[in-house]
Amino acid sequence: MSSNPSPTVFDPIQLGALHLPHRVLMAPLTRCRAEPGNVPGPLAAEYYAQRALAGLIISEATSVSPRGFGYPNTPGIFTADQVAGWHRVTDGVHAAGGRIFLQLWHVGRISHPSYQPRQEIPVAPSAIRPKGKIFTGTAMEDYVTPRALETGELPGIIAEYVHGARLALEAGFDGVEIHNANGYLLDQFLRDGTNQRTDRYGGSIQNRARLTLEVTEAVASVWGAERVGIRFSPGGVFNDMRDSNPLETFGYVLRELSSLPLAYAHITRVTAQDIAHGATDGVGPKELRSQFRGNIIAAGGFTLESGNQALAEGWADAIAYGVLFLANPDLPERFRRGAPLNTPDEATFYASGPKGYTDYPRLAA
């Protein structure tokens, strides 16, 4: 009696509408190199095309709104110039044989008046100031207390995601990923540590999950659910996040999302570094696998070996690699050959120019 062998990262997979040649995916990586007007430039097109060997590239986080920024030189997807810039990126990736999703983003309270139109106060589900400081372009300053969004403003937030999704289609992407992780706006609504609302978007898990579900359904109406993914960081504490029962909270939203034939749910696992900063262990893709009927992409410090182990154990269907892909544009080929990996240069992660961006060497032919 024989049994099918466990899949490895080198096996193909059907991810929604896309057939991927393997399961080594490129995670979204903020690089802070957008040009004026939050436009991705020619250097970005080169950077992404270099990494077209990925089974799927998930782009850096990209704001759907002028109010959605909280970091310098990050891209947007709400103007014609931004669409043109992204079209250069998608053209380059496709010419190199790759596939790319755009990650839709709104930072919510993780911002500062210096990033906002007319120096306004950033918005959030509740007026709770995050701990820590933010780089405003010239100095590190304390976060400010955000303004709680009115119930009547939330259809406008959904409309911004829809507009971004439509422009991503115009820019030639293969699909979109909704950023519902890392302490940004949708994550802020979902978790009870940042959502203290008393309207239909606060209180119970069902209410706190409402905006996530409405945004996902609205974006799926543009693309078709099979070209939409969504990212979560259920155990993370980045950006001063917490939840009293993350397994219950994220289990609920994943069960609700199972009714949509999404391309995937992208879930970060808790790493040792996260735990050192107070993250909750035991809340990640492994623990939440049973709550979602579709494909799960797992992320969070994986190696080739630990990625294959996650696939073999059945709690991940594909693996997203972040820093390793940043430093190794031909990461899948290096994995196949068992070749040495380039060392990431942390000093250039969020710098400017080609150094640490497009100058990492590839393997010799």
N, C-alpha and C positions, 0 to 999 in steps of 0.2 A: 504493500500500500504506500503510495507516494503522496507527498504534499507539496504544494507550490512553495518555492523558496521565497523568503522575505524580500521585499523590494529594497533596493539601495538607491543612493542619490543619483546613480547613473541611469536608472530606469526611466522611461517616458511616463508621462501622466497626463490625463485629461483634466484640466483645471477650468471648469465652466465651459465656455465656448472655445477655449484655447487648448491645442494639443502641444504639450511641451516636450522637447527631446530628452530632458533630464530634470532632476529635482533640486538642482543647485541654483537657488534664486538670489537675486541681489536685493538686500533690505534697503528701505529708505534711509538716506544719509544726508542730513543738512550739511552744506558745504560753504554757505555764506559767500557765494561768488556771483550773484546776480548783478547785472548791470543797472544803470539808472533807470527808474521806472519799474524796478523789480522784474526786469526782463532777463531770461536766460540768454547768454551770448554765445558766440562761436566756440569759446573754450568749453562751455557746458556741452555743446553738441559733440565736440571731440571726446570729452570725458565719458559720456554715455555710450557713444559708438565703440569706444575702446572695450567696453564691458558687455558687448552684445552677445558674447558667448553664454551669458546667464540664461537659464531656462526661462526666466522672466525677470525684467528689471522693474522694481517699484521705485518711482522717482522720489527725490527729496520732497519734504513737505512743502506744499504750495498753497498760498492763501487764496481763499475764495472771495475775500473782501478787503477793502482798504483798512478796515478796523481789525483785520485778522493777523497783523504782524506783531512780533515781539522780539525780533532779532535783526541785526543789520544784514543787508544784501541778500535777502531771501526772495525767491520768486513768487509771482502771483499768477492767477488765471482769471482775470476779470477785465482785461483791456485787449484791444486789437494788437498792440505791440507785443504783449505777452504771448498771445496766441502765435504770432509770427515767430517769436523766439523759440517757443516750444516746438513749432513745426520743423524748424531746423534740427532740433534734437530727434524728433521721431523719424524724420527722413533719414538721418544718419544711422540710427539704430536699425531701421528696417533694411536699409541698403547693406548693412553688415549681417543681415539674417536674424536679427533679434526681435524681441517683443517687449513692450514697455507699457506699464500702467502709470497714471498720474495719481499721486496721493493728495487728496483734498483736505484742507487744513484751515482751522481758525483757532488762534491761541487763547481767546477769551481773556481771562484775568492775567495771564502770563505776558504782560505787556506794560506799557508806560505811556503817559501822555506824549512823550517825544516821538512815539511811533504812530500816534493816532491822528486822523484828520482834525485839523483845528485844535490840536492839543487837548482833545477830549479825554475823559476818564475811560479806561478800558471797561468792557462789559463782561458779565459773568452771570451764573444762575443766582448767586447770592452775594451780598456785599461783605465778603470775607477776604481779607488781605493775605496773600501767600507769604510765608516766611522767605527770607533771603533777599538777594539783590539782583538787579538786572543791569546789563551793559546798555547804556543809552546812546552809544556812538562816541562818547567822549569820556565817560566815567562810569563806575559802578554805583548805582543808586538803589535805595530801598524800593521794593514794590509799593504801589499805592493800593488803597482800598478800592476795588472795582465798583462799578454801578450795576445793581441788579437789573437784569432785563425785565421789562414789563411783559405780561402775558401776550399782549397785542403785538409785541415786536417779534415774537418767535416765528410767525409765518414768513417774515422778512429774512430771518436767519436761514430758514429752509430754502427760500428762494435764492439766496446767495449760493448755497451748495448746488442747487439745480442749474443756476447760471454757469458756475464753474464746470459742472459736468458737461453741459452743452458745449462750452468752449473747448474742453478737453477733446470732445468728439471732433470738433472743427480743426483742432491742432494735430489730429492724426494718431492719437493714442489708441491702444488696443483695449483699454478699459480703464477703470478708476478704482482706487482704494480710498475708503473713508477713514480719516485719522480720528479714531475714538480712543486714543491712548495717551500716556505720558503727561497727564494733567492738563490737557488743552480743553477747549470749550465743551465738546460732547462728553468727554470723560468727567469734566466738572459737573455736568448735569446728572450723570449716572451715579456718582458716588455720594454717599450721605455725609461725608466729611466736608464737602464743598457745596452741597445743595441743601439749603434749609428753607426752601420755598414752601408756601402753603396753598399754592394753586394746583392745577391739574398736572403740573410738571414737577411737583415736589412731594415729599412725604414717603409714600409707599414705593416699593421697587417698581411696580407697574407705572407709577407716575414719573419716577426719575428716569426710567428707560424710554419714556414716550418720545423725547426729541430724537434720540438715537434711531428708534424704529421709524419715525416719520421721515427723517433725513434719508435713511436707507431706502425706504419705499419710493421716495421722490426721485432719488438718484437712479434707482433701478428703472423707473419709468422712462428715463432718458436713454439709458444704455441697454436695458434688458438685464435682469438679475445675474445672468450667466457671465457678464463682463464687469461685475462689481464685487469687490472684496471689502473687508472691514478689519481694522486693526485694534486690538485691545492689549492692555498691560495690567491684568487683574491683580497681581501681587506687588506692583511697583509703588514707590513712594516719591518718585521724581516730581519736582514742582509742588512739593508739600501736599501730596495726595494721601488719602486714607479712606477706608470704608469699614463699617463695623462688621460686615459679613460678606467678604468678596466672593466666596464660593456661591452663596445664594444670589447675590446681585448679578454676577456675570453668568451664572448658570441660567438664570431667568432670561436674560437678554439673548443668550445663544439659543435657547429653546425657541424663543419667539422668532428669531431670525431663521430658524430651520424651516419655516414655512415658505421662505423664499429660496429659489434654486441659485443661491449666490455662488460665485466662482470659488470663494474660500472665506474662512475666518483666519486672520493672521494674529497669533497670540504669542506674546513674549513670556518666556519662562524667567523665574527669579534666579539670578546668579549669586555667587558668593559676594561679589562686590555690592549687589543690591541689598543683601542681608546685612552687610556691614553698615549700611545706611538706614537700616530699620525696616526693610521690606518684609513682607509676609511670605514665609516659605510655604511650599505645598499648595500654591495657587497659581496654576499655569496650564499649558496645553495638556499635560498628562492628566491632571485632575479634572479638567473640563471636557476631555474628549467625548465622554458619553452624552454631553449636553447638546452637541451639535451634529446634525446629520450629514453635513457637507465636508468638503476638504478642509483640513487644518494645516496651515503653514506655521511652523514653530520657529521662533527666533530667540536669540539670547546666548551669545558666546559659544556657539557650536563649533566643533572641529569636524573633520571628515568622519572620524570614528564615532563621535557622539551623535552626529547626524544620522549615520546608518543605524545606530542603536535605537534611536527614537522611531525610525521607520520600521525596524524589525519588531519593536514592541507594540506598534500599531497606534501610537498616540500622536503621530504626525504623518502627513502625506507628502510634505515637501519641507525643505529647510531654507530659511532666509539667512544669508551671511552678510554682515555689515562691514566691520573694520577689515576683515580678510579680503573682501571684494574691493574696498577702497584701495588697499595696497597691492592687490594682485588682479589687474584687469582681465587676466586669463585664468582666473581661479579654477573653473571646471577642468581645464586642461592640465593644470598643475595637480589637481586631485587625481586625475586619471593616470598621470605619469608617476605619481608619488614624488613629484619634484619639490625642491625647497620653496618656501614662501618668502616673499619680501617682508621686511620689517616695517610696520606702519610708523610714520613720522607724526606723532601726536601734535607737535608744535605747528603743523601746517593743516590740521583738520579744518579749521575755520579761518584760514588766512586768505590771501588774495593771490591771484596769478596762477601760473602753471605748476609751481613747486608744490609737491605733495598732492597734486591734482591730476595732471595729465602726464607726469614724467616718471611714473613707476614703470620699471622695465618689464617687458614680456619675456617669455621663454624664447630661446633661440629656436629657429625652425628645425 
